[in-house]
Amino acid sequence: MNDSSSAILLGGNVNTIFLVLLLSNVVCFFIPGFWIQVWTTYRSLRLRHFGVFLVLLVIVAVGANTISNLHPAFAWGWSPTGDNIGIAPMSSAIKHGGLEKIVGMLGFVLILLVMPSAVLFEEKMFRYKKLAWGKVVFSSIVFGFMHCLLAGLSLGIGLILSVVGFVLAILYRKAYFHTFAKLDGEFMRIDEEDPSPISEDIRADLSHEAALKESTCYHLAYNTSLILIVIVVNL
């Protein structure tokens, strides 16, 4: 990112970043259960979740490089550089010293704290209870291009993120069917003397909840790893 685009994104004043983050992120800290959700979600991450990140990173890197050469239209985005407007100001700020670096790092910390809630929201919107392939494909496309609309990413990156969304949907389906099969023959211990078999509807609901937790962890591992890479590269 060059200095002119940084000036546009930073608004010529590092306090702009701080005020935007203060309004959009800090308010979440006062939502009941917020800190518990942050702790439990990050605590649920496992090595397998970060392993998938490496696969997704290759998809994004190769796909972005390939699609950018197909047509100039894929490079279009409403932000000045086609970068994520939520990340670009902070990555630019931490390259400098003093107050800008401090505020930039504070911004990344705030993003990492809010990330579990944001990821869970996206998973509920785009993956939760969507098992049919038609719904999977459609929601994955919307997932990708939503980032173009809200974050200012280029159309090419939006298309690549649709592929990422599709992979997350496959992981959701895998976790759902694994849990559904695992619950076959299980009983509800409402009455210890006469336990009742778990109904199909309850099996489905429990399986969706397990799949939601799993896809959220994959998504969170992906986003968190990307942000940490951005921080390291720009320090």
C-alpha positions in Angstrom: 0.0 0.0 0.0 1.5 3.3 -1.0 1.5 6.5 1.1 -1.3 8.2 -0.9 -3.7 5.3 -0.4 -2.7 5.2 3.3 -3.6 8.8 3.7 -7.0 8.2 2.1 -7.7 5.2 4.4 -6.3 6.9 7.5 -8.1 10.1 6.8 -4.9 12.0 7.5 -5.5 11.4 11.2 -4.6 8.2 13.2 -7.4 9.0 15.6 -9.9 8.2 12.8 -9.0 4.5 13.2 -9.4 4.6 17.0 -12.8 6.3 16.8 -14.1 3.8 14.3 -12.9 0.9 16.3 -14.2 2.4 19.5 -17.7 2.7 18.1 -17.9 -0.6 16.2 -16.0 -3.0 18.5 -15.7 -1.8 22.1 -19.5 -1.7 22.4 -19.4 -5.5 22.0 -17.5 -5.8 25.3 -20.6 -4.9 27.2 -22.9 -7.5 25.6 -23.8 -10.2 28.2 -21.7 -13.3 27.7 -19.3 -11.7 25.3 -16.1 -12.5 27.2 -17.2 -16.0 27.9 -17.8 -16.5 24.2 -14.4 -15.1 23.3 -12.7 -17.5 25.8 -14.6 -20.6 25.0 -14.4 -20.2 21.2 -10.6 -19.6 21.1 -10.2 -22.4 23.6 -12.0 -24.8 21.2 -9.4 -24.3 18.5 -7.3 -27.3 17.6 -4.4 -28.0 15.3 -6.7 -29.5 12.7 -8.5 -26.2 12.4 -5.2 -24.4 11.6 -4.2 -27.2 9.2 -7.2 -26.3 7.0 -6.0 -22.7 7.1 -2.9 -23.7 5.1 -5.1 -25.2 2.4 -7.4 -22.2 2.3 -4.3 -19.9 2.2 -3.1 -21.7 -0.9 -6.5 -21.4 -2.5 -6.6 -17.7 -1.8 -3.0 -17.0 -2.9 -3.1 -19.0 -6.1 -6.7 -17.9 -6.9 -6.1 -14.2 -6.4 -2.9 -14.3 -8.5 -4.7 -16.2 -11.3 -8.0 -14.3 -11.4 -6.3 -10.9 -11.3 -4.8 -11.7 -14.8 -8.1 -12.8 -16.3 -9.8 -9.4 -16.6 -9.3 -5.9 -15.2 -12.9 -6.0 -13.8 -11.9 -8.5 -11.2 -9.6 -5.9 -9.7 -12.4 -3.5 -9.1 -13.6 -2.7 -5.5 -15.1 0.4 -4.0 -12.2 0.9 -1.5 -9.3 2.9 -2.8 -7.0 -0.1 -3.3 -9.4 -3.1 -3.2 -8.1 -4.0 0.3 -10.2 -4.8 3.3 -11.1 -1.4 4.8 -11.2 -2.9 8.3 -7.7 -4.2 8.1 -5.8 -1.8 5.8 -5.7 1.2 8.2 -4.2 -0.9 10.9 -1.7 -2.7 8.7 -0.6 0.7 7.4 -0.4 2.3 10.9 1.9 -0.4 12.4 4.5 0.2 9.8 5.2 3.6 11.4 6.4 4.4 14.9 5.0 6.1 17.9 1.3 6.7 18.3 0.3 5.2 14.9 1.9 1.9 15.7 0.3 1.8 19.2 -3.2 2.6 17.8 -2.7 0.1 14.9 -1.8 -2.7 17.3 -4.7 -1.8 19.5 -7.0 -2.0 16.5 -5.8 -5.6 15.7 -6.3 -6.6 19.4 -9.9 -5.3 19.2 -10.5 -7.2 16.0 -9.2 -10.4 17.4 -11.4 -10.0 20.5 -14.5 -9.4 18.4 -13.6 -12.0 15.8 -15.3 -15.0 17.5 -18.7 -13.2 17.6 -18.3 -12.0 14.0 -17.3 -15.4 12.7 -20.2 -17.1 14.6 -22.6 -14.6 13.1 -21.4 -15.4 9.6 -21.5 -19.1 10.1 -25.1 -18.9 11.3 -26.0 -16.8 8.3 -24.2 -18.8 5.6 -23.7 -22.4 6.8 -26.2 -23.2 9.6 -28.7 -25.8 8.5 -27.7 -25.5 4.9 -27.1 -29.0 3.7 -28.6 -29.1 0.2 -26.0 -28.5 -2.4 -28.0 -25.7 -4.1 -28.2 -23.8 -0.8 -24.5 -24.5 -0.2 -23.4 -23.1 -3.5 -25.7 -20.0 -3.3 -24.8 -19.1 0.3 -21.1 -19.6 -0.5 -21.3 -17.1 -3.4 -23.2 -14.6 -1.3 -20.6 -15.1 1.5 -17.8 -14.2 -0.9 -19.4 -11.1 -2.4 -20.7 -9.9 0.9 -17.1 -9.1 1.7 -16.9 -6.9 -1.5 -20.0 -5.0 -0.4 -19.1 -4.5 3.3 -15.3 -4.5 3.3 -14.5 -3.0 -0.1 -12.6 -6.1 -1.4 -12.1 -6.5 -5.1 -14.5 -8.6 -7.1 -11.8 -11.2 -7.7 -11.1 -11.6 -4.0 -14.8 -11.9 -3.4 -15.0 -14.8 -5.9 -12.0 -16.5 -4.2 -13.7 -16.1 -0.8 -16.8 -17.8 -2.3 -14.5 -20.8 -2.8 -13.4 -20.5 0.9 -17.1 -20.3 1.9 -17.7 -23.5 -0.1 -14.9 -25.3 1.7 -16.3 -24.2 5.1 -19.7 -25.5 4.0 -18.2 -28.9 3.1 -16.6 -29.0 6.6 -19.9 -28.1 8.1 -21.7 -30.9 6.2 -18.9 -33.4 7.2 -19.3 -32.5 10.9 -23.1 -32.7 10.7 -23.3 -36.2 9.2 -20.5 -37.4 11.4 -22.4 -36.3 14.5 -25.7 -37.5 13.2 -24.3 -41.0 12.6 -22.6 -41.0 16.0 -25.9 -40.2 17.8 -27.6 -43.3 16.2 -28.8 -45.5 19.0 -28.2 -43.0 21.7 -30.8 -42.5 24.5 -32.0 -39.4 26.3 -31.5 -39.9 30.1 -34.6 -37.9 31.1 -35.9 -40.9 33.0 -33.1 -43.2 34.2 -35.5 -46.1 34.6 -36.9 -45.8 31.1 -34.5 -43.8 28.8 -36.0 -42.9 25.4 -34.2 -43.1 22.1 -33.2 -39.7 20.7 -35.7 -38.7 18.0 -34.6 -37.8 14.5 -35.4 -34.2 15.0 -33.3 -34.0 18.2 -30.4 -35.8 16.4 -30.6 -33.3 13.6 -30.6 -30.3 16.0 -27.7 -31.6 18.0 -25.8 -32.4 14.8 -26.4 -28.9 13.4 -25.1 -27.4 16.7 -22.0 -29.5 16.6 -21.4 -28.7 12.9 -21.8 -25.0 13.6 -19.2 -25.1 16.4 -16.8 -27.0 14.1 -17.2 -24.6 11.1 -16.9 -21.6 13.4 -13.6 -23.0 14.7 -12.3 -23.5 11.1 -13.4 -20.0 10.1 -11.9 -18.4 13.2 -8.6 -20.2 12.8 -8.5 -19.0 9.2 -9.2 -15.3 10.1 -7.0 -15.3 13.1 -4.0 -16.8 11.2 -4.4 -14.2 8.4 -4.5 -11.3 10.8 -1.4 -12.6 12.7 0.4 -12.9 9.3 -0.6 -9.3 8.4 0.8 -8.1 11.7 4.1 -9.9 11.4 4.6 -8.8 7.7 3.9 -5.2 8.5 5.8 -4.8 11.7 
